[in-house]
Amino acid sequence: MARQGRPRRRVKVATLLAVGEGPADRAFINHLKGLYSHDSGQKVTVDTADGGSPAVMIQHVIRKYRYADYDRRLLLLDEDIPIDADALKNARQGNIELIISKPVCLEGMLLCVLGQQIPNGANADHCKATLYPQLAGKPTDRNSYGQLFPRPVIDGTDKPEVVRLRKIVSNEH
């Protein structure tokens, strides 16, 4: 026999789609999700755009998630390929917030968080070759980032892109 009484109320949970440029970006976002989203009042979905130009990745997110109802959409891109005006317009129209990893790429940005200098003219390969040996495992595994980037390090950084990413994942306004 069905229980009668007040109907259950559905609580609207905020939703975030966070897309990284590649598998390492996805792993780092998943690391942040593990640190910050459990008590944020928001459901975080993490995916990867699998590289390409910023315009291609923006279109990928728009097409793949056209009918998905997310409160916020975020795309983490590397700085190494400039974003043209049309791609920026498409991102705005698709309600996609862009965070650009500076300098150069995710790995360069994370090296800055650790206080390690990036030489002028360094490329993504240099940054990856410098950061990856310091990780606790594969750069595509979210658990690899825990040792170098625990919550106190992420909370203590003043790197604007990481601060913004942390605030979005933790649902701070």
Secondary structure by P-SEA (a helix, b strand, c coil): cccccccbbbbbbbbbbbbcccaaaaaaaaaaaaaccccccbbbbbbbcccccaaaaaaaaaaaaccccccbbbbbbbccccccaaaaaaaaaacbbbbbcccccaaaaaaaaacccccccccaaaaaaaccccccccccccccccccccaaaaaaccaaaaaaaaaaaaccc
